[in-house]
Amino acid sequence: DQSNLTNSKRGFCLQAVYRHANAEWSPLNQDYYTCSLQGIPAGWRDTYQSGIRCQWIDVTSIDTSIQSYIAPLYSSLNPDGFLCEGTPQPDTWVRTEFNTTCCSSQGCCGNSNETQCCGGEPVDRVGCETWEGAQEDNVSEVMVTLPLSGEGQVTEKCWNSTGSWGEKRDCGLKLHPKGKYLTCNKPGQQVALKNVISTDFYQVVRVCEASIALRSGLACIWNDSLANVIISHRDEPRDVHFICPPKRDSIETGGRFAVYFGPLFTELTLGDVSWSSIGQ
């Protein structure tokens, strides 16, 4: 009876939505763009919004303003056995410790209206004759480094798989010592770095949003940059225009940005990039 549904399905599809590796072994075209055919080809990834609950670990409270932070990251796959690693037992259900009431205490994924469930009904999983040693490869631990504030993938060394040249690369750049945390006074409106010059061969200048909560720049990839230009020592001083970051919430009220730069080819010398002021 479609007019009297008492349950609902919550799920997602695995789709290739972003090609992050600009390399020969990563195809330009791929077939996994609908739920009808799911998969991820080499060099592609499925990107989730940061607001989706339980998809990320909040490390905002860790202070990396003076030095980087290194710690182990532990991962346990399928700890509750909802995925059958063995032989499924059709029409056999095993009661779990879960229920359909969204918890609202500390440690929960969230308690917004979008994540609440009602009823408090028990949750069962399909019976499974689990393979011997199935859990042995479900646990992993890796050392993770949180870089200095304002640094990230963009400021890391380039590798053969990522490419090492061009203004669109997402590696091999530096956080400008005078552009770590700058202010533009008109959030949501066009502003400019005035009279940008370089004293060396072609340099990439990338403008990224900055966080008020972190008091640092967000080392943005090319797709997320506010501006991304090439400056030559042969050029006259030029203005680099971009939209001053708008307000996001009561904390991130906008108006903060950072400047990253680097040689057009990583094999070349890191030049000196400067500007006279921030204006329109």
Contacts in CASP RR format, 6 or more apart in sequence:
PFRMAT RR
TARGET T0000
AUTHOR 0000-0000-0000
METHOD contacts of the structure
MODEL  1
DQSNLTNSKRGFCLQAVYRHANAEWSPLNQDYYTCSLQGIPAGWRDTYQS
GIRCQWIDVTSIDTSIQSYIAPLYSSLNPDGFLCEGTPQPDTWVRTEFNT
TCCSSQGCCGNSNETQCCGGEPVDRVGCETWEGAQEDNVSEVMVTLPLSG
EGQVTEKCWNSTGSWGEKRDCGLKLHPKGKYLTCNKPGQQVALKNVISTD
FYQVVRVCEASIALRSGLACIWNDSLANVIISHRDEPRDVHFICPPKRDS
IETGGRFAVYFGPLFTELTLGDVSWSSIGQ
13 34 0 8 1.000
13 35 0 8 1.000
13 38 0 8 1.000
14 32 0 8 1.000
14 38 0 8 1.000
14 39 0 8 1.000
14 40 0 8 1.000
14 46 0 8 1.000
15 32 0 8 1.000
15 33 0 8 1.000
15 34 0 8 1.000
15 35 0 8 1.000
15 38 0 8 1.000
15 39 0 8 1.000
15 46 0 8 1.000
16 30 0 8 1.000
16 32 0 8 1.000
16 33 0 8 1.000
16 39 0 8 1.000
16 40 0 8 1.000
16 41 0 8 1.000
16 44 0 8 1.000
16 45 0 8 1.000
16 46 0 8 1.000
17 33 0 8 1.000
17 44 0 8 1.000
17 45 0 8 1.000
17 46 0 8 1.000
17 47 0 8 1.000
18 44 0 8 1.000
18 45 0 8 1.000
18 46 0 8 1.000
18 47 0 8 1.000
19 26 0 8 1.000
19 28 0 8 1.000
19 43 0 8 1.000
19 44 0 8 1.000
20 43 0 8 1.000
20 44 0 8 1.000
20 45 0 8 1.000
20 170 0 8 1.000
21 42 0 8 1.000
21 43 0 8 1.000
21 44 0 8 1.000
21 161 0 8 1.000
21 162 0 8 1.000
22 162 0 8 1.000
22 163 0 8 1.000
22 168 0 8 1.000
22 169 0 8 1.000
23 43 0 8 1.000
23 160 0 8 1.000
23 161 0 8 1.000
23 162 0 8 1.000
23 163 0 8 1.000
25 42 0 8 1.000
25 43 0 8 1.000
26 41 0 8 1.000
26 42 0 8 1.000
26 43 0 8 1.000
26 44 0 8 1.000
27 41 0 8 1.000
27 42 0 8 1.000
30 41 0 8 1.000
30 44 0 8 1.000
31 37 0 8 1.000
32 38 0 8 1.000
32 39 0 8 1.000
32 40 0 8 1.000
32 41 0 8 1.000
32 44 0 8 1.000
40 46 0 8 1.000
48 55 0 8 1.000
50 56 0 8 1.000
53 109 0 8 1.000
53 110 0 8 1.000
53 115 0 8 1.000
54 109 0 8 1.000
57 73 0 8 1.000
59 146 0 8 1.000
60 213 0 8 1.000
60 214 0 8 1.000
62 69 0 8 1.000
62 146 0 8 1.000
63 69 0 8 1.000
64 146 0 8 1.000
64 147 0 8 1.000
64 148 0 8 1.000
64 149 0 8 1.000
65 148 0 8 1.000
65 149 0 8 1.000
65 215 0 8 1.000
65 216 0 8 1.000
66 148 0 8 1.000
67 148 0 8 1.000
68 145 0 8 1.000
68 146 0 8 1.000
68 147 0 8 1.000
68 148 0 8 1.000
69 145 0 8 1.000
69 146 0 8 1.000
70 143 0 8 1.000
70 144 0 8 1.000
70 145 0 8 1.000
70 146 0 8 1.000
71 143 0 8 1.000
71 144 0 8 1.000
71 146 0 8 1.000
72 141 0 8 1.000
72 142 0 8 1.000
72 143 0 8 1.000
72 144 0 8 1.000
73 141 0 8 1.000
73 142 0 8 1.000
73 143 0 8 1.000
73 144 0 8 1.000
74 139 0 8 1.000
74 140 0 8 1.000
74 141 0 8 1.000
75 139 0 8 1.000
75 140 0 8 1.000
75 141 0 8 1.000
75 142 0 8 1.000
76 138 0 8 1.000
76 139 0 8 1.000
77 138 0 8 1.000
77 139 0 8 1.000
77 140 0 8 1.000
78 85 0 8 1.000
78 135 0 8 1.000
78 138 0 8 1.000
79 138 0 8 1.000
80 96 0 8 1.000
80 97 0 8 1.000
80 98 0 8 1.000
80 125 0 8 1.000
81 125 0 8 1.000
81 128 0 8 1.000
81 130 0 8 1.000
82 96 0 8 1.000
82 125 0 8 1.000
84 126 0 8 1.000
84 127 0 8 1.000
84 128 0 8 1.000
84 130 0 8 1.000
85 128 0 8 1.000
85 130 0 8 1.000
85 131 0 8 1.000
85 134 0 8 1.000
85 135 0 8 1.000
85 138 0 8 1.000
86 128 0 8 1.000
86 129 0 8 1.000
86 130 0 8 1.000
86 131 0 8 1.000
86 134 0 8 1.000
87 128 0 8 1.000
87 129 0 8 1.000
88 126 0 8 1.000
88 127 0 8 1.000
88 128 0 8 1.000
88 129 0 8 1.000
89 126 0 8 1.000
89 127 0 8 1.000
89 128 0 8 1.000
89 129 0 8 1.000
92 126 0 8 1.000
92 127 0 8 1.000
93 124 0 8 1.000
93 125 0 8 1.000
93 126 0 8 1.000
93 127 0 8 1.000
94 124 0 8 1.000
94 125 0 8 1.000
94 126 0 8 1.000
94 127 0 8 1.000
94 128 0 8 1.000
95 122 0 8 1.000
95 124 0 8 1.000
96 122 0 8 1.000
96 123 0 8 1.000
96 124 0 8 1.000
96 125 0 8 1.000
98 122 0 8 1.000
98 123 0 8 1.000
99 119 0 8 1.000
99 120 0 8 1.000
99 121 0 8 1.000
99 122 0 8 1.000
99 123 0 8 1.000
100 117 0 8 1.000
100 118 0 8 1.000
100 119 0 8 1.000
100 120 0 8 1.000
100 121 0 8 1.000
100 123 0 8 1.000
101 117 0 8 1.000
101 118 0 8 1.000
101 119 0 8 1.000
101 120 0 8 1.000
102 108 0 8 1.000
102 110 0 8 1.000
102 111 0 8 1.000
102 115 0 8 1.000
102 116 0 8 1.000
102 117 0 8 1.000
103 111 0 8 1.000
104 110 0 8 1.000
104 111 0 8 1.000
109 115 0 8 1.000
147 155 0 8 1.000
147 156 0 8 1.000
149 214 0 8 1.000
149 215 0 8 1.000
149 216 0 8 1.000
149 217 0 8 1.000
150 175 0 8 1.000
150 180 0 8 1.000
150 214 0 8 1.000
150 216 0 8 1.000
150 217 0 8 1.000
150 218 0 8 1.000
150 219 0 8 1.000
150 258 0 8 1.000
151 175 0 8 1.000
151 219 0 8 1.000
152 219 0 8 1.000
153 170 0 8 1.000
153 171 0 8 1.000
153 219 0 8 1.000
153 221 0 8 1.000
154 170 0 8 1.000
154 171 0 8 1.000
154 172 0 8 1.000
154 173 0 8 1.000
154 206 0 8 1.000
154 208 0 8 1.000
154 219 0 8 1.000
154 220 0 8 1.000
154 221 0 8 1.000
154 260 0 8 1.000
155 171 0 8 1.000
155 172 0 8 1.000
155 173 0 8 1.000
155 174 0 8 1.000
155 175 0 8 1.000
155 219 0 8 1.000
155 260 0 8 1.000
156 171 0 8 1.000
156 172 0 8 1.000
157 171 0 8 1.000
157 172 0 8 1.000
158 164 0 8 1.000
158 169 0 8 1.000
158 171 0 8 1.000
158 172 0 8 1.000
158 266 0 8 1.000
159 171 0 8 1.000
162 169 0 8 1.000
162 170 0 8 1.000
162 171 0 8 1.000
163 169 0 8 1.000
163 171 0 8 1.000
164 171 0 8 1.000
164 172 0 8 1.000
164 265 0 8 1.000
164 266 0 8 1.000
164 267 0 8 1.000
165 264 0 8 1.000
165 265 0 8 1.000
165 266 0 8 1.000
166 204 0 8 1.000
166 264 0 8 1.000
166 265 0 8 1.000
167 204 0 8 1.000
167 206 0 8 1.000
167 222 0 8 1.000
167 228 0 8 1.000
167 229 0 8 1.000
167 230 0 8 1.000
167 264 0 8 1.000
168 222 0 8 1.000
168 228 0 8 1.000
169 222 0 8 1.000
170 221 0 8 1.000
170 222 0 8 1.000
172 262 0 8 1.000
172 266 0 8 1.000
173 204 0 8 1.000
173 206 0 8 1.000
173 219 0 8 1.000
173 260 0 8 1.000
173 261 0 8 1.000
173 262 0 8 1.000
174 260 0 8 1.000
174 261 0 8 1.000
174 262 0 8 1.000
174 270 0 8 1.000
175 217 0 8 1.000
175 219 0 8 1.000
175 258 0 8 1.000
175 259 0 8 1.000
175 260 0 8 1.000
176 258 0 8 1.000
176 259 0 8 1.000
176 260 0 8 1.000
176 261 0 8 1.000
176 273 0 8 1.000
178 259 0 8 1.000
178 274 0 8 1.000
179 258 0 8 1.000
179 259 0 8 1.000
180 216 0 8 1.000
180 217 0 8 1.000
180 258 0 8 1.000
181 210 0 8 1.000
181 215 0 8 1.000
181 216 0 8 1.000
181 217 0 8 1.000
181 256 0 8 1.000
181 258 0 8 1.000
182 210 0 8 1.000
182 256 0 8 1.000
182 257 0 8 1.000
182 258 0 8 1.000
182 259 0 8 1.000
182 278 0 8 1.000
183 255 0 8 1.000
183 256 0 8 1.000
183 278 0 8 1.000
184 191 0 8 1.000
184 244 0 8 1.000
184 245 0 8 1.000
184 255 0 8 1.000
184 256 0 8 1.000
184 257 0 8 1.000
184 278 0 8 1.000
184 279 0 8 1.000
185 191 0 8 1.000
185 244 0 8 1.000
185 255 0 8 1.000
186 244 0 8 1.000
186 255 0 8 1.000
186 280 0 8 1.000
187 244 0 8 1.000
187 245 0 8 1.000
187 246 0 8 1.000
187 247 0 8 1.000
187 253 0 8 1.000
187 254 0 8 1.000
187 255 0 8 1.000
188 243 0 8 1.000
188 244 0 8 1.000
188 245 0 8 1.000
188 246 0 8 1.000
188 254 0 8 1.000
189 243 0 8 1.000
189 244 0 8 1.000
189 280 0 8 1.000
190 241 0 8 1.000
190 242 0 8 1.000
190 243 0 8 1.000
190 244 0 8 1.000
190 280 0 8 1.000
191 241 0 8 1.000
191 242 0 8 1.000
191 243 0 8 1.000
191 244 0 8 1.000
191 278 0 8 1.000
191 279 0 8 1.000
191 280 0 8 1.000
192 239 0 8 1.000
192 240 0 8 1.000
192 241 0 8 1.000
192 242 0 8 1.000
192 278 0 8 1.000
192 279 0 8 1.000
192 280 0 8 1.000
193 205 0 8 1.000
193 207 0 8 1.000
193 239 0 8 1.000
193 240 0 8 1.000
193 259 0 8 1.000
193 275 0 8 1.000
193 278 0 8 1.000
194 239 0 8 1.000
194 275 0 8 1.000
194 276 0 8 1.000
194 277 0 8 1.000
194 278 0 8 1.000
194 279 0 8 1.000
195 237 0 8 1.000
195 238 0 8 1.000
195 239 0 8 1.000
195 275 0 8 1.000
195 276 0 8 1.000
195 277 0 8 1.000
196 205 0 8 1.000
196 229 0 8 1.000
196 231 0 8 1.000
196 237 0 8 1.000
196 238 0 8 1.000
196 239 0 8 1.000
196 240 0 8 1.000
196 273 0 8 1.000
196 274 0 8 1.000
196 275 0 8 1.000
197 231 0 8 1.000
197 233 0 8 1.000
197 235 0 8 1.000
197 237 0 8 1.000
197 238 0 8 1.000
197 273 0 8 1.000
197 274 0 8 1.000
197 275 0 8 1.000
198 231 0 8 1.000
198 232 0 8 1.000
198 233 0 8 1.000
198 235 0 8 1.000
198 271 0 8 1.000
198 272 0 8 1.000
198 273 0 8 1.000
198 274 0 8 1.000
199 233 0 8 1.000
199 271 0 8 1.000
199 272 0 8 1.000
200 233 0 8 1.000
200 263 0 8 1.000
200 268 0 8 1.000
200 269 0 8 1.000
200 270 0 8 1.000
200 271 0 8 1.000
200 272 0 8 1.000
201 232 0 8 1.000
201 233 0 8 1.000
201 263 0 8 1.000
201 264 0 8 1.000
201 268 0 8 1.000
201 269 0 8 1.000
201 271 0 8 1.000
202 230 0 8 1.000
202 231 0 8 1.000
202 232 0 8 1.000
202 233 0 8 1.000
202 263 0 8 1.000
202 264 0 8 1.000
202 268 0 8 1.000
203 230 0 8 1.000
203 231 0 8 1.000
203 232 0 8 1.000
203 261 0 8 1.000
203 262 0 8 1.000
203 263 0 8 1.000
203 264 0 8 1.000
203 270 0 8 1.000
203 271 0 8 1.000
203 273 0 8 1.000
204 228 0 8 1.000
204 229 0 8 1.000
204 230 0 8 1.000
204 231 0 8 1.000
204 261 0 8 1.000
204 262 0 8 1.000
204 263 0 8 1.000
204 264 0 8 1.000
205 227 0 8 1.000
205 228 0 8 1.000
205 229 0 8 1.000
205 230 0 8 1.000
205 231 0 8 1.000
205 240 0 8 1.000
205 259 0 8 1.000
205 260 0 8 1.000
205 261 0 8 1.000
205 273 0 8 1.000
206 220 0 8 1.000
206 222 0 8 1.000
206 225 0 8 1.000
206 227 0 8 1.000
206 228 0 8 1.000
206 259 0 8 1.000
206 260 0 8 1.000
206 261 0 8 1.000
207 225 0 8 1.000
207 226 0 8 1.000
207 227 0 8 1.000
207 228 0 8 1.000
207 240 0 8 1.000
207 242 0 8 1.000
207 257 0 8 1.000
207 258 0 8 1.000
207 259 0 8 1.000
207 260 0 8 1.000
208 217 0 8 1.000
208 218 0 8 1.000
208 219 0 8 1.000
208 220 0 8 1.000
208 224 0 8 1.000
208 225 0 8 1.000
208 226 0 8 1.000
208 257 0 8 1.000
208 258 0 8 1.000
208 259 0 8 1.000
208 260 0 8 1.000
209 217 0 8 1.000
209 218 0 8 1.000
209 220 0 8 1.000
209 224 0 8 1.000
209 226 0 8 1.000
209 245 0 8 1.000
209 256 0 8 1.000
209 257 0 8 1.000
209 258 0 8 1.000
210 216 0 8 1.000
210 217 0 8 1.000
210 218 0 8 1.000
210 245 0 8 1.000
210 256 0 8 1.000
210 257 0 8 1.000
210 258 0 8 1.000
211 217 0 8 1.000
211 218 0 8 1.000
211 252 0 8 1.000
211 256 0 8 1.000
212 251 0 8 1.000
212 252 0 8 1.000
212 253 0 8 1.000
212 254 0 8 1.000
212 256 0 8 1.000
213 251 0 8 1.000
213 252 0 8 1.000
216 258 0 8 1.000
217 256 0 8 1.000
217 257 0 8 1.000
217 258 0 8 1.000
218 258 0 8 1.000
219 260 0 8 1.000
220 226 0 8 1.000
222 228 0 8 1.000
226 242 0 8 1.000
226 243 0 8 1.000
226 245 0 8 1.000
226 257 0 8 1.000
227 240 0 8 1.000
227 241 0 8 1.000
227 242 0 8 1.000
229 240 0 8 1.000
230 264 0 8 1.000
231 238 0 8 1.000
231 273 0 8 1.000
237 276 0 8 1.000
240 275 0 8 1.000
242 257 0 8 1.000
244 254 0 8 1.000
244 255 0 8 1.000
244 257 0 8 1.000
245 254 0 8 1.000
245 255 0 8 1.000
245 256 0 8 1.000
245 257 0 8 1.000
246 254 0 8 1.000
246 255 0 8 1.000
247 253 0 8 1.000
247 254 0 8 1.000
248 254 0 8 1.000
259 273 0 8 1.000
261 270 0 8 1.000
261 271 0 8 1.000
261 273 0 8 1.000
262 270 0 8 1.000
262 271 0 8 1.000
262 273 0 8 1.000
263 269 0 8 1.000
263 270 0 8 1.000
263 271 0 8 1.000
END
